[in-house]
């Protein structure tokens, strides 16, 4: 097999192009954020049964609006609670399915994990997960009754 420099450049660019998706359906609103190398985008939706049932469509539509698709996402951060049982269950199910279907790594975080942080921002979640050693592909939901 012979690789040309343009082929190699594409492979390197593809590996270094890290796009992150953050999903938080545990709170009053369903919150989605995409972090790319150049930009950060976010959107919210009503936290309702109808939106839980179409969470995958909401994610796909959001990605499509930013000229991205699921194949462009390299990691997902999902809020594991505490919060809405239905929101947590559905978001964890979607993320687990994406991991199995297209091998996207995920991190399940909770604000409880970051208790010492006074300035919590969604765009800081990947760094906070690194700082607090949140393990990859591990689910431990925290539900409130």
ChimeraX attribute file (.defattr): number of C-alpha atoms within 10 A of each C-alpha:
attribute: neighborCount
match mode: 1-to-1
recipient: residues
	/A:1	3
	/A:2	5
	/A:3	8
	/A:4	8
	/A:5	9
	/A:6	9
	/A:7	11
	/A:8	11
	/A:9	12
	/A:10	10
	/A:11	11
	/A:12	11
	/A:13	11
	/A:14	11
	/A:15	10
	/A:16	10
	/A:17	13
	/A:18	14
	/A:19	20
	/A:20	21
	/A:21	25
	/A:22	23
	/A:23	24
	/A:24	25
	/A:25	31
	/A:26	27
	/A:27	17
	/A:28	15
	/A:29	15
	/A:30	21
	/A:31	19
	/A:32	22
	/A:33	22
	/A:34	23
	/A:35	18
	/A:36	15
	/A:37	10
	/A:38	6
	/A:39	8
	/A:40	13
	/A:41	14
	/A:42	14
	/A:43	13
	/A:44	14
	/A:45	15
	/A:46	14
	/A:47	18
	/A:48	14
	/A:49	11
	/A:50	9
	/A:51	17
	/A:52	21
	/A:53	14
	/A:54	12
	/A:55	20
	/A:56	17
	/A:57	12
	/A:58	18
	/A:59	21
	/A:60	14
	/A:61	14
	/A:62	19
	/A:63	20
	/A:64	12
	/A:65	10
	/A:66	10
	/A:67	9
	/A:68	15
	/A:69	14
	/A:70	15
	/A:71	10
	/A:72	17
	/A:73	20
	/A:74	18
	/A:75	20
	/A:76	23
	/A:77	26
	/A:78	25
	/A:79	24
	/A:80	28
	/A:81	24
	/A:82	17
	/A:83	20
	/A:84	18
	/A:85	18
	/A:86	17
	/A:87	28
	/A:88	25
	/A:89	17
	/A:90	19
	/A:91	23
	/A:92	24
	/A:93	13
	/A:94	17
	/A:95	23
	/A:96	18
	/A:97	13
	/A:98	17
	/A:99	16
	/A:100	11
	/A:101	9
	/A:102	12
	/A:103	13
	/A:104	19
	/A:105	19
	/A:106	24
	/A:107	22
	/A:108	23
	/A:109	26
	/A:110	23
	/A:111	14
	/A:112	12
	/A:113	13
	/A:114	16
	/A:115	9
	/A:116	9
	/A:117	11
	/A:118	7
	/A:119	8
	/A:120	13
	/A:121	9
	/A:122	18
	/A:123	17
	/A:124	10
	/A:125	19
	/A:126	19
	/A:127	10
	/A:128	18
	/A:129	19
	/A:130	10
	/A:131	10
	/A:132	11
	/A:133	10
	/A:134	16
	/A:135	13
	/A:136	14
	/A:137	15
	/A:138	13
	/A:139	15
	/A:140	11
	/A:141	18
	/A:142	18
	/A:143	16
	/A:144	10
	/A:145	7
